[in-house]
């Protein structure tokens, strides 16, 4: 167990007065968790300190060779004023898979979860009270060795910052339009597609800008080898309900091209509990467009920490458009959203053992 030293700020910030204007990732709490790693010493000096700038050498490996990664998760306040997490051990496991791929030392899962719970408890007054709002938690690891040369660092910092975030669907669960990208690719076999490293997001920006200029909310990526099979959306995994079955791209923990989302995993478990057949594997974009023409494409939705479930009303690929469920939210999409958020905010019983309590608010 970590012996976490806590140093409280002498100048706490005012909490946002209007939680409806929080947005995402714009406001940060008073404190942050930091733990250091040095070769020969291991992970050490876990501490919670006032939020503030980091001091890094200009030659730090993270700046030049992008040896870094992050996670994304949330803390939720229930109607009973309890603060809780959703499957934090899954984020810990995924971060270690990323660490392994990027030659970053492993971080014990129990230490990751303890650190997250500790910073959330210190910042419990920052967990929003309003419907749909939550405390976004960003754990990340950066390489800090001061040396140029393409080698794994011998020193790192593991840091957790928190940001109160507004309801993702402040105006209601609105279906989105998606542009299918067939020029650029996000990931390739043997690469880092299954990890949550910043490079994956950097290479997605150009296609995202391209889609935004065309009036789309998200990009749907195709595979890098044939530009044929659907993989994931810019910030989400994606599911297709065709002829009563659910299809989604396979997500391998250690060598795949698709991020193994915690929300994705949870949705698959729920769907199978409810008796649906879920097929994880290759699904060609041409088959999706054909299913649409034949009236078999029943529902499409993305899944991720921020949105939980995001319904899709239209897919555009080359000169074809697939319109889904007359632009309305499908019944299964709605049920998944209600079930997931119900458990996260404590409105429904946790029948899966996914909720981890932190403290009373």
C-alpha positions as CSV (number, residue, x, y, z in Angstrom):
1,X,0.0,0.0,0.0
2,X,1.2,3.5,-0.9
3,X,2.2,5.9,1.9
4,X,0.7,9.0,0.3
5,X,1.9,12.3,1.7
6,X,-0.8,15.1,1.4
7,X,0.0,18.8,1.2
8,X,-3.1,20.9,1.0
9,X,-3.1,24.2,-0.9
10,X,-3.0,27.4,1.1
11,X,-5.1,29.1,-1.6
12,X,-8.0,27.0,-2.7
13,X,-9.8,28.1,-5.8
14,X,-13.5,29.0,-5.9
15,X,-15.7,26.2,-7.1
16,X,-17.7,26.9,-10.4
17,X,-20.9,28.6,-9.5
18,X,-22.8,27.4,-12.6
19,X,-22.1,23.7,-13.3
20,X,-24.1,24.0,-16.6
21,X,-21.2,25.9,-18.0
22,X,-18.4,23.6,-17.0
23,X,-17.7,22.1,-20.4
24,X,-14.9,19.6,-20.6
25,X,-11.3,19.9,-19.5
26,X,-11.3,23.6,-18.9
27,X,-11.3,23.9,-15.1
28,X,-9.0,22.0,-12.8
29,X,-9.1,21.1,-9.1
30,X,-6.8,22.3,-6.3
31,X,-4.5,19.3,-6.1
32,X,-2.7,16.7,-8.1
33,X,-1.2,13.3,-7.4
34,X,2.5,12.7,-8.3
35,X,4.7,9.7,-8.0
36,X,8.3,9.3,-9.3
37,X,10.2,6.4,-10.8
38,X,14.0,6.0,-11.0
39,X,15.9,3.0,-12.3
40,X,17.2,1.0,-9.3
41,X,14.7,2.6,-6.9
42,X,11.3,1.9,-8.5
43,X,8.2,3.9,-8.0
44,X,8.5,6.2,-4.9
45,X,7.5,9.3,-3.1
46,X,3.7,9.2,-3.8
47,X,2.2,12.5,-2.8
48,X,-0.7,14.9,-3.3
49,X,0.3,18.5,-3.7
50,X,-1.2,21.7,-4.9
51,X,-2.0,21.8,-8.6
52,X,0.7,23.7,-10.5
53,X,3.3,23.7,-13.3
54,X,5.8,20.9,-13.6
55,X,9.5,21.5,-13.9
56,X,11.1,19.4,-16.6
57,X,14.5,19.6,-18.4
58,X,14.2,20.8,-22.0
59,X,15.8,17.5,-23.1
60,X,13.3,15.3,-21.3
61,X,12.5,12.2,-23.3
62,X,8.8,12.9,-23.3
63,X,9.3,16.1,-25.4
64,X,11.5,14.4,-28.1
65,X,10.4,10.8,-28.3
66,X,6.8,10.9,-27.0
67,X,7.3,8.2,-24.3
68,X,4.1,8.9,-22.5
69,X,0.5,7.7,-22.1
70,X,-2.7,8.5,-20.3
71,X,-6.0,7.2,-19.0
72,X,-9.5,8.7,-18.7
73,X,-12.1,8.0,-16.1
74,X,-14.7,9.6,-13.9
75,X,-15.9,10.0,-10.3
76,X,-19.7,10.3,-9.8
77,X,-21.8,11.8,-7.0
78,X,-25.0,9.8,-6.2
79,X,-28.3,11.2,-4.9
80,X,-27.2,9.9,-1.5
81,X,-24.1,12.1,-1.7
82,X,-21.8,9.1,-2.2
83,X,-18.8,9.4,-4.5
84,X,-17.9,6.4,-6.6
85,X,-15.7,5.2,-9.5
86,X,-16.6,2.8,-12.4
87,X,-14.2,-0.1,-12.9
88,X,-11.0,1.7,-12.1
89,X,-9.0,-1.6,-12.1
90,X,-9.7,-1.9,-15.8
91,X,-8.1,1.5,-16.4
92,X,-5.1,0.3,-14.3
93,X,-4.8,-2.8,-16.3
94,X,-5.0,-1.0,-19.6
95,X,-2.4,1.6,-18.5
96,X,0.0,-1.3,-17.7
97,X,-0.6,-2.8,-21.2
98,X,0.3,0.6,-22.6
99,X,3.4,0.9,-20.3
100,X,4.6,-2.5,-21.5
101,X,4.3,-1.4,-25.2
102,X,6.1,1.8,-24.5
103,X,8.9,0.4,-22.3
104,X,7.6,2.2,-19.2
105,X,7.9,0.3,-15.9
106,X,4.7,-1.4,-14.6
107,X,2.6,0.3,-12.0
108,X,0.9,-2.1,-9.5
109,X,-2.9,-2.1,-10.2
110,X,-3.7,-1.7,-6.5
111,X,-1.4,1.4,-6.4
112,X,-3.1,3.0,-9.4
113,X,-6.5,2.5,-7.8
114,X,-5.4,3.7,-4.4
115,X,-3.9,6.8,-6.0
116,X,-7.1,7.6,-7.9
117,X,-9.3,7.1,-4.8
118,X,-6.9,9.3,-2.7
119,X,-7.0,12.3,-5.1
120,X,-10.7,12.0,-5.5
121,X,-11.3,11.9,-1.7
122,X,-9.1,15.0,-1.3
123,X,-11.0,16.7,-4.1
124,X,-14.5,15.4,-3.2
125,X,-16.0,18.9,-3.0
126,X,-15.1,19.3,-6.7
127,X,-17.3,16.4,-7.7
128,X,-20.3,18.1,-9.4
129,X,-23.8,17.8,-8.0
130,X,-25.8,18.5,-11.1
131,X,-27.5,15.9,-13.3
132,X,-25.0,14.2,-15.7
133,X,-22.0,16.1,-14.5
134,X,-18.9,14.3,-13.1
135,X,-15.3,14.7,-12.0
136,X,-13.1,13.7,-15.0
137,X,-9.9,12.0,-13.8
138,X,-6.7,12.1,-16.0
139,X,-3.9,9.7,-14.9
140,X,-0.8,9.9,-17.1
141,X,2.8,8.9,-17.2
142,X,5.7,10.9,-18.8
143,X,9.3,10.1,-19.4
144,X,11.6,12.6,-17.6
145,X,15.2,11.5,-18.3
146,X,17.2,14.5,-19.4
147,X,19.0,13.0,-22.4
148,X,18.7,13.0,-26.2
149,X,18.9,9.6,-27.9
150,X,16.3,7.1,-28.9
151,X,16.3,5.0,-25.7
152,X,13.7,4.3,-23.0
153,X,13.9,6.7,-20.2
154,X,15.3,5.7,-16.8
155,X,13.0,8.1,-14.9
156,X,9.2,8.8,-15.0
157,X,6.4,10.7,-13.3
158,X,3.0,9.2,-12.8
159,X,0.5,12.1,-12.3
160,X,-3.2,12.4,-11.8
161,X,-5.1,15.6,-12.4
162,X,-8.9,16.2,-12.1
163,X,-11.4,18.4,-13.9
164,X,-15.1,18.9,-13.0
165,X,-16.9,18.4,-16.3
166,X,-20.5,19.2,-17.4
167,X,-23.0,16.8,-18.8
168,X,-21.9,15.5,-22.1
169,X,-25.5,15.7,-23.5
170,X,-26.5,19.0,-21.9
171,X,-29.3,19.4,-24.5
172,X,-30.3,15.7,-24.6
173,X,-29.0,12.5,-26.2
174,X,-28.6,13.8,-29.7
175,X,-27.6,11.4,-32.6
176,X,-24.5,12.5,-34.6
177,X,-23.2,12.4,-38.2
178,X,-20.0,10.4,-38.9
179,X,-17.6,10.8,-41.8
180,X,-15.8,7.5,-42.9
181,X,-12.1,8.3,-43.4
182,X,-10.5,6.3,-46.3
183,X,-7.3,8.3,-46.9
184,X,-5.6,8.6,-43.5
185,X,-5.2,5.9,-40.9
186,X,-5.1,5.9,-37.2
187,X,-3.2,2.7,-36.4
188,X,-1.6,-0.3,-38.1
189,X,-0.9,-3.9,-37.0
190,X,2.1,-4.2,-34.7
191,X,1.8,-0.5,-33.8
192,X,0.3,1.3,-30.8
193,X,-3.4,1.3,-31.7
194,X,-4.4,-0.6,-28.6
195,X,-2.6,1.8,-26.3
196,X,-3.7,5.2,-25.0
197,X,-0.7,7.1,-26.0
198,X,-0.7,10.7,-27.2
199,X,0.7,9.8,-30.6
200,X,-2.5,8.0,-31.6
201,X,-4.4,11.2,-31.0
202,X,-1.9,13.5,-32.7
203,X,-2.2,11.5,-36.0
204,X,-6.0,11.7,-35.8
205,X,-6.2,15.5,-35.7
206,X,-5.9,16.2,-39.5
207,X,-8.7,13.8,-40.4
208,X,-10.8,15.3,-37.5
209,X,-10.3,18.8,-38.9
210,X,-11.2,17.5,-42.4
211,X,-14.5,16.0,-41.0
212,X,-15.3,19.0,-39.0
213,X,-15.0,21.3,-42.0
214,X,-17.5,19.0,-43.8
215,X,-20.0,19.3,-40.9
216,X,-19.4,15.9,-39.2
217,X,-19.0,15.3,-35.5
218,X,-16.6,12.3,-35.7
219,X,-14.4,10.3,-38.0
220,X,-14.8,6.6,-38.4
221,X,-11.4,4.9,-39.1
222,X,-10.8,2.0,-41.5
223,X,-8.1,-0.5,-41.3
224,X,-4.6,0.5,-42.5
225,X,-3.9,-2.4,-44.8
226,X,-7.0,-2.6,-47.0
227,X,-9.0,0.5,-46.1
228,X,-11.9,-1.8,-45.9
229,X,-12.8,-2.8,-42.3
230,X,-14.2,-0.4,-39.7
231,X,-12.2,0.0,-36.6
232,X,-13.2,2.9,-34.2
233,X,-14.4,6.5,-34.1
234,X,-12.1,9.4,-33.2
235,X,-12.7,9.2,-29.5
236,X,-14.9,6.1,-29.2
237,X,-15.3,2.5,-30.0
238,X,-18.3,1.8,-32.3
239,X,-21.1,-0.8,-32.5
240,X,-23.4,-1.7,-35.4
241,X,-26.7,-3.6,-34.9
242,X,-27.4,-5.5,-38.1
243,X,-30.2,-8.0,-38.3
244,X,-30.5,-8.3,-34.6
245,X,-26.8,-8.9,-34.0
246,X,-24.2,-6.5,-32.7
247,X,-20.9,-6.1,-34.5
248,X,-17.8,-4.3,-33.2
249,X,-14.1,-4.4,-34.2
250,X,-11.9,-6.7,-32.2
251,X,-9.8,-5.0,-29.5
252,X,-6.7,-6.8,-28.4
253,X,-5.0,-5.9,-25.1
254,X,-1.4,-6.1,-26.4
255,X,-1.2,-6.0,-30.2
256,X,-4.4,-4.8,-31.7
257,X,-5.3,-1.7,-33.7
258,X,-8.3,-0.7,-31.6
259,X,-8.4,0.7,-28.1
260,X,-9.9,-1.8,-25.7
261,X,-12.4,0.6,-24.1
262,X,-13.6,0.1,-20.6
263,X,-17.1,1.3,-21.7
264,X,-16.9,-1.0,-24.7
265,X,-16.1,-4.0,-22.6
266,X,-18.9,-3.2,-20.2
267,X,-21.4,-2.8,-23.0
268,X,-20.4,-6.2,-24.5
269,X,-21.0,-7.8,-21.1
270,X,-24.4,-6.2,-20.7
271,X,-25.5,-7.2,-24.3
272,X,-24.5,-10.8,-23.8
273,X,-26.3,-10.8,-20.4
274,X,-29.4,-9.6,-22.3
275,X,-29.2,-12.4,-24.8
276,X,-27.7,-10.6,-27.8
277,X,-25.1,-12.1,-30.0
278,X,-22.0,-9.8,-30.1
279,X,-19.5,-10.4,-32.9
280,X,-16.0,-9.0,-32.3
281,X,-14.1,-9.1,-35.6
282,X,-13.8,-7.6,-39.1
283,X,-16.8,-5.8,-40.5
284,X,-16.4,-4.3,-44.0
285,X,-17.7,-0.7,-44.5
286,X,-19.3,-2.0,-47.8
287,X,-21.3,-4.5,-45.8
288,X,-22.5,-1.8,-43.5
289,X,-23.6,0.4,-46.5
290,X,-25.3,-2.7,-48.0
291,X,-27.1,-3.4,-44.8
292,X,-28.4,0.1,-44.8
293,X,-29.7,-0.1,-48.3
294,X,-31.5,-3.4,-47.4
295,X,-33.0,-1.9,-44.3
296,X,-31.0,-4.2,-42.0
297,X,-28.8,-1.5,-40.3
298,X,-30.9,-1.0,-37.2
299,X,-28.7,1.0,-34.8
300,X,-25.2,2.4,-34.7
301,X,-23.6,3.9,-31.5
302,X,-20.2,4.9,-30.2
303,X,-19.0,4.1,-26.7
304,X,-16.5,5.9,-24.4
305,X,-15.9,7.4,-21.0
306,X,-17.0,10.9,-22.0
307,X,-20.2,10.1,-23.8
308,X,-20.9,6.7,-22.4
309,X,-23.1,5.9,-25.5
310,X,-23.3,8.2,-28.5
311,X,-26.1,7.4,-31.1
312,X,-25.3,7.8,-34.8
313,X,-27.9,9.0,-37.2
314,X,-25.9,9.0,-40.5
315,X,-22.7,7.5,-41.9
316,X,-21.2,9.0,-45.1
317,X,-18.7,6.9,-47.1
318,X,-17.4,8.0,-50.5
319,X,-20.7,8.9,-52.4
320,X,-22.9,6.8,-50.1
321,X,-25.0,7.7,-47.1
322,X,-26.4,5.4,-44.5
323,X,-29.3,6.8,-42.5
324,X,-30.0,5.0,-39.2
325,X,-33.3,4.6,-37.5
326,X,-34.8,7.8,-39.1
327,X,-32.3,9.9,-37.1
328,X,-33.7,8.8,-33.8
329,X,-32.1,7.0,-30.9
330,X,-32.6,3.3,-31.1
331,X,-34.2,1.4,-28.3
332,X,-31.2,-0.7,-27.5
333,X,-28.9,2.4,-27.6
334,X,-31.2,4.1,-25.1
335,X,-31.4,1.1,-22.8
336,X,-27.6,0.8,-22.8
337,X,-27.2,4.5,-21.9
338,X,-29.8,4.3,-19.2
339,X,-28.3,1.2,-17.7
340,X,-24.7,2.4,-17.7
341,X,-25.4,5.9,-16.4
342,X,-27.9,4.4,-13.9
343,X,-25.2,2.3,-12.4
344,X,-22.5,5.0,-12.5
345,X,-24.7,7.6,-10.8
346,X,-26.2,5.1,-8.4
347,X,-29.7,5.2,-9.8
348,X,-29.7,1.5,-10.6
349,X,-28.3,-1.3,-8.5
350,X,-24.8,-2.4,-9.4
351,X,-25.5,-6.0,-10.4
352,X,-22.1,-6.5,-12.0
353,X,-19.7,-5.4,-9.2
354,X,-18.4,-2.5,-11.3
355,X,-18.8,0.3,-8.8
356,X,-16.0,1.2,-6.4
357,X,-17.0,3.5,-3.5
358,X,-14.6,6.3,-2.5
359,X,-16.2,8.3,0.2
360,X,-19.2,10.3,1.3
361,X,-19.4,13.7,-0.3
